[in-house]
Amino acid sequence: MEVVIGIVLGIAGIAAGYRFGFSRGQTAGSKEAHYEIDQRLRSFTEAIARGRAPAELTPGSPEEGLQRALEHGWAPREAERERALHDAIGRVSTVLNKNVRRPLNGFDDLAGADELRERIGRALGAIQDIEFFITEPSYICETTDLGQLVQRVSREFVSDQNVGVRVALGDGSIRASVNPKTLLDALYLVLHNAARFGEGETVDLLLEKDDGFVRITVRDRGAGFSEEAFQRAFDPFYSTSDEGLGLGLPHARKAVEAMGGKIELRNGTDGSGEVEVSFSAS
């Protein structure tokens, strides 16, 4: 079992190493070009911290641009990137610790085969979830019957999550050019988000055609989106829950827009949250 634990944690280590290597490779080509500006901004930032910043700055200079950003309450880009990376690593680490490390470490020599199988299954499931988000889906589109697709994703979601989905379909055949598998995955993520913030209550899934567009609306029974959520819901690794990766809605948005669609958030008249996915009708 220690070998299994080592393999699982090794995968997490490889992912971290890949991220570090990618970052180094990405910046190497432009390092020399940006070195002087980086040094100037770093020196200017240190001068501000010591209260020694010059009273007047050359218009159009990097220092003058940074000063304007600070006056408007914007943090330097490097600080933003570092904070975002820190938050992302922390969230992934939390998920791996809860869903991989704990299940594999939390049993003794007396554990039975069924318990071992269940714990290993949970750990592998968590790794597969992360793998899903880093695997590029297919965006090759074909004309698809969205009524059938909506019914299929609702059945799969109810079976997997034990959360009810109430489906309402528009009249006649409703078709659009999409990749069926990619759209199904995106809608599943939207349903999952609605179920979580609707506290497990039944989710509404509406498909309709209007003025040359098809619209798929997912409505939860929660408290609706906060102002912060409206601003950050599509930011990778943003989540108001400690248990999730915060990648569901960002992944869904990327998939929908790559297929030529659009995804929007709003609150319903009763305060519930709504996510609308739309495409041009075929």
Secondary structure, DSSP 8 states (H G I E B T S, - for coil): -HHHHHHHHHHHHHHHHHHHHHHHHHHHTTHHHHHHHHHHHHHHHHHHHTT---SS--TTSHHHHHHHHHHTT---HHHHHHHHHHHHHHHHHHHHIIIIIHHHHS--TT--HHHHHHHHHHHHHHHHHHHHHHS------EEEEHHHHHHHHHHHHHHHH---EEEEE-SS--EEEE-HHHHHHHHHHHHHHHHHHTTT--EEEEEEEETTEEEEEEE-SSS---HHHHHHTTSTT--SSSSS-S-HHHHHHHHHHHTT-EEEEEE-TTS-EEEEEEEEB-
